[in-house]
Each structure stands twice: as structure tokens, then as C-alpha cells.
Amino acid sequence: MVKPPMVKRVRIACHPEGAIVSLTLRNPNKVELAFQIRLSGGDVQVAQAVTLSGKTAERVRFGGIPDGEYAITVLNAAGDTVASAEAVVDCPPVAQEATGV
């Protein structure tokens, strides 16, 4: 029986060009498996394909993400949802430099 992957350590890092949402995806099985990780919310719909060897983990990053609430969905090769998490991006406004104008 194939065990579902595990989503761990969802983190948000704020940057002037948008946040980086990152997570660790762990494959608890002894065999290599392929997954698609989706981040969606508001006008943002992004995805990444990840193949993990057995008993390994990989950090996945999505960059340029604006403030908002997001669903993280992990799909297996058959397209079934096998794991999920949530992320809330709430970064402070970027300080504007004095331009003398």
C-alpha cells in the first residue's frame, strides 16, 4: 500500500517582489513517486512537478506570491489529492525610498 506524502514546514519569506512560499514534501514510501504541487488562491494558480525517490524529502518554492490566503494541494500521478495545507501571506508594505520628488 502506498502511503500519502507529507507536507511539512510551510514557510513564508517576504521580499519586495512578492513572498516566497516554501514547503517540504516528504515521500514516506520505499519507491520513487511523482507529485504535482499546486498553490492557489485569489488570482494566483501555480504548480510544480516533483519526483521524489523513496524515503526522501525536497523543499518546494513558489516565488512572487502576493498577500492572500492560499491552498496548497499535492496530487499523485493519477490526479488524486493526496495531501494539502494552507498558507497565509501577509507581508508588510515595502518602505519607499525618498526620491526627492
Sequence and secondary structure as in RCSB ss.txt:
>XXXX:A:sequence
MVKPPMVKRVRIACHPEGAIVSLTLRNPNKVELAFQIRLSGGDVQVAQAVTLSGKTAERVRFGGIPDGEYAITVL
NAAGDTVASAEAVVDCPPVAQEATGV
>XXXX:A:secstr
     EEEEEEEE  TT EEEEEEEEE SSS EEEEEEEEETTEEEEEEEEE TTEEEEEEEEEE SEEEEEEEE
 TTS EEEEEEEEE            
